[in-house]
Amino acid sequence: MMLNAVGKNDTLSGLKADEIKILEECLRKTIARLVTPDLSGLSSDFPHRKFARWLAKTSRRTCVEIFTVNYDVLIEDALEAERVPVFDGFVGSYRPFFHPDSLRRAETAPGSNWTRLWKMHGSVTWRRIEQDGRIRVVRGEPDPAGEMILPSFQKYDESRQQPYAAFTDRLTRFLEQDDALLVVAGFSFGDEHINNVIFGALENRPRTHVYALQFDELAEETVLIKRACQRSNLIMVGPKTGVIGGRRAKWSPTESPSFMDGVFELKEAPTTVGETAKPRSGLMKIGDFACFCHFLEAMAS
C-alpha cells in the first residue's frame, strides 16, 4: 500500500520508494526464513503427523479438503511422511505449475482417496517464472526470497491474483455443497476476504455448518462472536465458553466421556485454608491445534 501511495520523488514515513521496496523485500525474506524450519528433527508425535495419520485411517466417500493460510510446509511434510496422497493444484513432475482448472472441475483433479490442500495465502515453495513470454506460478524448493508470500493487499492485484483467486473460489464452491462442514482451527477470522466467503455461505446455505475452534477466549465485540450469535449454523468453541445455537455460555463443569480427556478438563477453583470449596469449571482445549490433532488420532484408533 505504501508503494502504491508514494510518488517517485516523495517520502512516506521517512522512506523513499526504493527504500520501501527494500523494506518489503526484507519483510518477505524474514517471514520465509522463520516459516522454513529444519524438518529433519520433527518427531512422529508432531501434531501435523497425528493429523495425517487420522486422514490415512479414515474412510470416506468424498475427499477431505484442507484450506490453510499458513506459508510453511509442515502439513505437506506430515502428509508425505504418512504416505497420504495429496493434491495442491499444481501439476507436472519437473517444475509443477499451477493449474486453476483442476480446482473448478472435479474430473480434472484426483479422486476421493486424495486429500486436497489449498494454501490460501501462498507458500514458501511458490515462485513466479517467465516462460515463452508468459508468467507462471511454479512449485519447488522453499524460496528464501518469499516471493509468493505477499501482503494481503498485493496478493489481490490483477497481475498476481492467481492462485489466490482460484483458492477463494474453491472455498466458495466447497461451502456451497449440500451439508458442507468446515472445521476451523488456528484462524482468527482477521482476513475480510475469507470472512466474506464463510459468512456469506452460512447466510445463504442453512445446511452448511462451520465449527470455529479457538485457542484464546474471545471478547463479546469480536466479529466471530457477533456472527455466531446471529447464525445457528456457526458454532464457536472457546476455552471457557462456546456459542451453540446462537447462545453463548460457559462449558458445563461435569464429567466427560474418556475419549474427551485430551480436550476437556475440569478445573478446580483455588481456595484458601478453611474456605468452602468453590464450584469447578470446564476448560475446552480443542482449540489448541496439538490437542485437536491428538483428539483426531485417538478417535481414529
KOLBA-434000 format. One record per residue (C-alpha): residue number from 1; residue in one letter; x, y, z. Coordinates in steps of 0.2 Angstrom, whole numbers, plus 2048, in hexadecimal, padded with zeros to 3 digits. Each point is the difference from the previous one (the first is absolute). Layout:
N
+-----+------+-----+-----+-----+
: seq : type :   X :   Y :   Z :
+-----+------+-----+-----+-----+
: NUM :    a :   X :   Y :   Z :
...
+-----+------+-----+-----+-----+
// end
This chain:
301
+-----+------+-----+-----+-----+
: seq : type :   X :   Y :   Z :
+-----+------+-----+-----+-----+
:   1 :    m : 800 : 800 : 800 :
:   2 :    m : 80F : 80C : 804 :
:   3 :    l : 807 : 7FC : 7EF :
:   4 :    n : 7F0 : 804 : 7F7 :
:   5 :    a : 7FE : 810 : 80A :
:   6 :    v : 812 : 808 : 7FF :
:   7 :    g : 805 : 809 : 7F0 :
:   8 :    k : 811 : 7FE : 7F8 :
:   9 :    n : 808 : 80F : 809 :
:  10 :    d : 7F5 : 800 : 810 :
:  11 :    t : 803 : 7F9 : 811 :
:  12 :    l : 7F4 : 7F6 : 80B :
:  13 :    s : 804 : 7FD : 812 :
:  14 :    g : 811 : 807 : 7FC :
:  15 :    l : 803 : 7F3 : 7F2 :
:  16 :    k : 802 : 803 : 7EE :
:  17 :    a : 7F8 : 7F3 : 7F3 :
:  18 :    d : 810 : 7F6 : 7FE :
:  19 :    e : 802 : 7FF : 813 :
:  20 :    i : 7EE : 7FA : 802 :
:  21 :    k : 804 : 7F2 : 7F3 :
:  22 :    i : 80F : 7FB : 80A :
:  23 :    l : 7F6 : 800 : 810 :
:  24 :    e : 7F2 : 7F5 : 7F7 :
:  25 :    e : 80E : 7F4 : 7FA :
:  26 :    c : 807 : 7FF : 812 :
:  27 :    l : 7EF : 7FC : 807 :
:  28 :    r : 7FD : 7F2 : 7F3 :
:  29 :    k : 812 : 7F8 : 803 :
:  30 :    t : 7FD : 801 : 813 :
:  31 :    i : 7F0 : 7F7 : 7FF :
:  32 :    a : 807 : 7F3 : 7F4 :
:  33 :    r : 80E : 7FC : 80C :
:  34 :    l : 7F5 : 7FF : 80F :
:  35 :    v : 7F3 : 7F4 : 7F8 :
:  36 :    t : 80D : 7F5 : 7F9 :
:  37 :    p : 807 : 7F6 : 80E :
:  38 :    d : 80B : 7F0 : 7FF :
:  39 :    l : 7F3 : 7F2 : 7FF :
:  40 :    s : 80D : 7F2 : 802 :
:  41 :    g : 7FE : 801 : 813 :
:  42 :    l : 7ED : 7FF : 801 :
:  43 :    s : 7FA : 7F1 : 80A :
:  44 :    s : 7F2 : 7F4 : 7FB :
:  45 :    d : 7F5 : 808 : 80E :
:  46 :    f : 801 : 811 : 7F8 :
:  47 :    p : 7ED : 806 : 7FF :
:  48 :    h : 801 : 801 : 7ED :
:  49 :    r : 805 : 7ED : 7FF :
:  50 :    k : 7F1 : 7FB : 80B :
:  51 :    f : 7F5 : 80A : 7F5 :
:  52 :    a : 807 : 7F7 : 7F1 :
:  53 :    r : 7FE : 7EF : 808 :
:  54 :    w : 7EE : 804 : 804 :
:  55 :    l : 7FD : 804 : 7ED :
:  56 :    a : 809 : 7EF : 7FB :
:  57 :    k : 7F5 : 7F6 : 80C :
:  58 :    t : 7EF : 807 : 7FC :
:  59 :    s : 7F5 : 7FA : 7F2 :
:  60 :    r : 7F5 : 80C : 7F6 :
:  61 :    r : 7F5 : 802 : 7F1 :
:  62 :    t : 807 : 812 : 7FC :
:  63 :    c : 811 : 807 : 802 :
:  64 :    v : 806 : 80B : 80E :
:  65 :    e : 804 : 811 : 7FB :
:  66 :    i : 80D : 80A : 80B :
:  67 :    f : 7FF : 813 : 7FE :
:  68 :    t : 80F : 808 : 809 :
:  69 :    v : 807 : 812 : 801 :
:  70 :    n : 811 : 7FA : 806 :
:  71 :    y : 80F : 802 : 7F5 :
:  72 :    d : 80A : 7F2 : 807 :
:  73 :    v : 801 : 7EE : 7FA :
:  74 :    l : 7FD : 7F7 : 810 :
:  75 :    i : 7F0 : 7F8 : 7FA :
:  76 :    e : 807 : 7FB : 7F0 :
:  77 :    d : 80F : 7F8 : 809 :
:  78 :    a : 7F4 : 7F6 : 80C :
:  79 :    l : 7F5 : 7FA : 7F2 :
:  80 :    e : 80E : 7F9 : 7F6 :
:  81 :    a : 808 : 7F8 : 80F :
:  82 :    e : 7F0 : 7F7 : 803 :
:  83 :    r : 7FE : 7FC : 7EE :
:  84 :    v : 7F0 : 809 : 7FE :
:  85 :    p : 7FD : 805 : 7ED :
:  86 :    v : 7FE : 813 : 7FF :
:  87 :    f : 7FB : 80C : 7F2 :
:  88 :    d : 804 : 812 : 801 :
:  89 :    g : 7FB : 807 : 7EF :
:  90 :    f : 811 : 7FF : 7F9 :
:  91 :    v : 803 : 7F3 : 7F2 :
:  92 :    g : 810 : 7FA : 7F7 :
:  93 :    s : 80F : 7F6 : 806 :
:  94 :    y : 80F : 80B : 7FB :
:  95 :    r : 7FA : 811 : 805 :
:  96 :    p : 7EE : 7FE : 806 :
:  97 :    f : 7F5 : 80F : 7FA :
:  98 :    f : 7F0 : 807 : 807 :
:  99 :    h : 7F1 : 7F9 : 7F6 :
: 100 :    p : 7F0 : 80A : 805 :
: 101 :    d : 7F4 : 7F5 : 7F6 :
: 102 :    s : 804 : 7F1 : 80C :
: 103 :    l : 7F7 : 80A : 80E :
: 104 :    r : 7F1 : 804 : 7F5 :
: 105 :    r : 7FC : 7EF : 7F9 :
: 106 :    a : 800 : 7F0 : 80A :
: 107 :    e : 804 : 7F5 : 7F1 :
: 108 :    t : 811 : 809 : 7FE :
: 109 :    a : 806 : 7FD : 812 :
: 110 :    p : 804 : 7EF : 809 :
: 111 :    g : 7F2 : 7F6 : 808 :
: 112 :    s : 7F9 : 7FF : 812 :
: 113 :    n : 80E : 7F6 : 807 :
: 114 :    w : 80B : 80F : 7FE :
: 115 :    t : 801 : 80E : 80C :
: 116 :    r : 7FF : 811 : 7F9 :
: 117 :    l : 80B : 80E : 807 :
: 118 :    w : 7FD : 813 : 7FB :
: 119 :    k : 80C : 80D : 807 :
: 120 :    m : 7F5 : 80F : 800 :
: 121 :    h : 80E : 80D : 804 :
: 122 :    g : 80F : 7F8 : 7F6 :
: 123 :    s : 80E : 7F5 : 804 :
: 124 :    v : 813 : 801 : 802 :
: 125 :    t : 801 : 7F3 : 7F2 :
: 126 :    w : 7F8 : 80B : 7F3 :
: 127 :    r : 808 : 80C : 7F4 :
: 128 :    r : 7FC : 809 : 7F0 :
: 129 :    i : 80A : 7FC : 7F0 :
: 130 :    e : 7FF : 807 : 7EE :
: 131 :    q : 7FE : 7F2 : 7F3 :
: 132 :    d : 7FD : 804 : 7ED :
: 133 :    g : 7FB : 811 : 804 :
: 134 :    r : 7F3 : 7FB : 80E :
: 135 :    i : 801 : 801 : 813 :
: 136 :    r : 7FD : 7EF : 809 :
: 137 :    v : 7FF : 7FC : 812 :
: 138 :    v : 80B : 7F0 : 803 :
: 139 :    r : 803 : 7F6 : 810 :
: 140 :    g : 812 : 7FA : 805 :
: 141 :    e : 80C : 801 : 80F :
: 142 :    p : 7FC : 80E : 80D :
: 143 :    d : 805 : 811 : 7F9 :
: 144 :    p : 80A : 80A : 80C :
: 145 :    a : 7F9 : 810 : 7F8 :
: 146 :    g : 7EE : 7FC : 804 :
: 147 :    e : 7FA : 806 : 7F0 :
: 148 :    m : 7EF : 7F9 : 801 :
: 149 :    i : 7FC : 804 : 812 :
: 150 :    l : 7F9 : 811 : 7FC :
: 151 :    p : 7F7 : 80C : 80B :
: 152 :    s : 7ED : 7FF : 7FF :
: 153 :    f : 7FE : 810 : 7F6 :
: 154 :    q : 80D : 7FB : 7F2 :
: 155 :    k : 7FA : 7EE : 7FF :
: 156 :    y : 7F0 : 806 : 7F8 :
: 157 :    d : 808 : 80B : 7F3 :
: 158 :    e : 7FB : 7FB : 7EF :
: 159 :    s : 811 : 7FA : 7FA :
: 160 :    r : 802 : 7F5 : 80F :
: 161 :    q : 7EE : 7FA : 804 :
: 162 :    q : 804 : 7EE : 7FB :
: 163 :    p : 800 : 7F4 : 80A :
: 164 :    y : 7F8 : 80A : 80D :
: 165 :    a : 7F0 : 804 : 7F7 :
: 166 :    a : 7FE : 7ED : 7FB :
: 167 :    f : 802 : 7FB : 812 :
: 168 :    t : 7F3 : 80D : 806 :
: 169 :    d : 7F4 : 7F9 : 7F3 :
: 170 :    r : 803 : 7EE : 805 :
: 171 :    l : 7FC : 805 : 812 :
: 172 :    t : 7F0 : 807 : 7FA :
: 173 :    r : 7FB : 7F1 : 7F6 :
: 174 :    f : 805 : 7F4 : 80E :
: 175 :    l : 7F4 : 80A : 80C :
: 176 :    e : 7F2 : 7FF : 7F3 :
: 177 :    q : 7FF : 7ED : 801 :
: 178 :    d : 7F2 : 7F8 : 808 :
: 179 :    d : 803 : 7FD : 813 :
: 180 :    a : 812 : 808 : 7FE :
: 181 :    l : 80A : 7FF : 810 :
: 182 :    l : 80E : 80B : 803 :
: 183 :    v : 80B : 7FE : 810 :
: 184 :    v : 80B : 80F : 804 :
: 185 :    a : 80F : 7FF : 80B :
: 186 :    g : 80D : 80E : 802 :
: 187 :    f : 7F7 : 80D : 7F6 :
: 188 :    s : 7FC : 810 : 809 :
: 189 :    f : 7F3 : 806 : 7F3 :
: 190 :    g : 80B : 810 : 7FC :
: 191 :    d : 800 : 7FE : 7ED :
: 192 :    e : 7F1 : 809 : 7F9 :
: 193 :    h : 801 : 7F7 : 7EF :
: 194 :    i : 7FE : 7EF : 809 :
: 195 :    n : 7F4 : 806 : 80C :
: 196 :    n : 7F4 : 806 : 7F2 :
: 197 :    v : 801 : 7EF : 7F8 :
: 198 :    i : 7FC : 7F7 : 810 :
: 199 :    f : 7F3 : 80B : 807 :
: 200 :    g : 7F7 : 802 : 7EF :
: 201 :    a : 7FF : 7ED : 7FF :
: 202 :    l : 7F9 : 7FE : 811 :
: 203 :    e : 7F2 : 80D : 7FC :
: 204 :    n : 7FB : 7F9 : 7F0 :
: 205 :    r : 803 : 7ED : 804 :
: 206 :    p : 7F7 : 7FC : 810 :
: 207 :    r : 806 : 7EE : 7FF :
: 208 :    t : 812 : 805 : 7FF :
: 209 :    h : 809 : 800 : 811 :
: 210 :    v : 810 : 807 : 806 :
: 211 :    y : 808 : 7FB : 811 :
: 212 :    a : 80D : 80E : 805 :
: 213 :    l : 80C : 7F9 : 80D :
: 214 :    q : 809 : 80E : 809 :
: 215 :    f : 810 : 7FF : 80A :
: 216 :    d : 7FC : 810 : 809 :
: 217 :    e : 7F0 : 806 : 809 :
: 218 :    l : 7F8 : 80E : 7F5 :
: 219 :    a : 7F8 : 810 : 805 :
: 220 :    e : 7EE : 803 : 7FD :
: 221 :    e : 803 : 80E : 7F3 :
: 222 :    t : 80A : 7F5 : 7F4 :
: 223 :    v : 7F9 : 7FC : 7EF :
: 224 :    l : 800 : 7ED : 803 :
: 225 :    i : 7F6 : 801 : 810 :
: 226 :    k : 7F3 : 80D : 7F8 :
: 227 :    r : 7FE : 7F5 : 7F1 :
: 228 :    a : 7FF : 7F0 : 80A :
: 229 :    c : 7F2 : 808 : 80B :
: 230 :    q : 7F6 : 804 : 7F0 :
: 231 :    r : 802 : 7EF : 7F7 :
: 232 :    s : 7FC : 7EF : 807 :
: 233 :    n : 80B : 7F7 : 7F3 :
: 234 :    l : 810 : 809 : 806 :
: 235 :    i : 806 : 7F8 : 810 :
: 236 :    m : 80E : 808 : 80A :
: 237 :    v : 80A : 7F5 : 80C :
: 238 :    g : 80B : 80A : 80C :
: 239 :    p : 80A : 7FB : 810 :
: 240 :    k : 7F3 : 806 : 80C :
: 241 :    t : 7F1 : 803 : 7F6 :
: 242 :    g : 7F7 : 7FB : 7F0 :
: 243 :    v : 7F3 : 807 : 7F5 :
: 244 :    i : 7F4 : 7F2 : 7FB :
: 245 :    g : 7EF : 803 : 7F8 :
: 246 :    g : 803 : 813 : 801 :
: 247 :    r : 802 : 800 : 813 :
: 248 :    r : 811 : 802 : 809 :
: 249 :    a : 803 : 7F7 : 810 :
: 250 :    k : 80D : 7F9 : 80B :
: 251 :    w : 805 : 7EE : 7FE :
: 252 :    s : 7F7 : 7F5 : 80D :
: 253 :    p : 80B : 7FA : 80E :
: 254 :    t : 7FB : 7ED : 7FF :
: 255 :    e : 809 : 7F0 : 7FD :
: 256 :    s : 803 : 7FC : 7EE :
: 257 :    p : 802 : 7F0 : 7F6 :
: 258 :    s : 812 : 7F9 : 800 :
: 259 :    f : 803 : 804 : 7EE :
: 260 :    m : 7FF : 812 : 804 :
: 261 :    d : 80E : 800 : 80D :
: 262 :    g : 80C : 808 : 7F5 :
: 263 :    v : 7F5 : 80F : 7FB :
: 264 :    f : 7F5 : 803 : 80F :
: 265 :    e : 806 : 803 : 812 :
: 266 :    l : 7F7 : 803 : 810 :
: 267 :    k : 809 : 80E : 809 :
: 268 :    e : 7FF : 802 : 813 :
: 269 :    a : 7FE : 811 : 807 :
: 270 :    p : 80E : 805 : 80B :
: 271 :    t : 7FB : 802 : 813 :
: 272 :    t : 808 : 806 : 80F :
: 273 :    v : 802 : 7F5 : 811 :
: 274 :    g : 7EF : 7FE : 808 :
: 275 :    e : 7F6 : 808 : 7F1 :
: 276 :    t : 7F2 : 7F6 : 7F9 :
: 277 :    a : 804 : 7F8 : 7EF :
: 278 :    k : 7FB : 80A : 7F1 :
: 279 :    p : 7F7 : 7F9 : 7F1 :
: 280 :    r : 80B : 7F8 : 7F3 :
: 281 :    s : 800 : 807 : 7EE :
: 282 :    g : 802 : 7F8 : 7EF :
: 283 :    l : 80F : 804 : 7F5 :
: 284 :    m : 7FF : 7FB : 7ED :
: 285 :    k : 811 : 7FD : 7F9 :
: 286 :    i : 7FC : 7FB : 7EE :
: 287 :    g : 804 : 811 : 7F9 :
: 288 :    d : 812 : 7FC : 804 :
: 289 :    f : 806 : 7F8 : 7EF :
: 290 :    a : 80A : 7F3 : 809 :
: 291 :    c : 7F1 : 7FA : 80B :
: 292 :    f : 7F5 : 800 : 7F1 :
: 293 :    c : 80C : 7F5 : 7F6 :
: 294 :    h : 802 : 7F4 : 80F :
: 295 :    f : 7ED : 7FF : 801 :
: 296 :    l : 7FF : 7FB : 7EE :
: 297 :    e : 80D : 7F3 : 801 :
: 298 :    a : 7F8 : 7F9 : 810 :
: 299 :    m : 7EF : 7FF : 7F7 :
: 300 :    a : 807 : 7F7 : 7F1 :
: 301 :    s : 809 : 7F3 : 80B :
+-----+------+-----+-----+-----+
// end
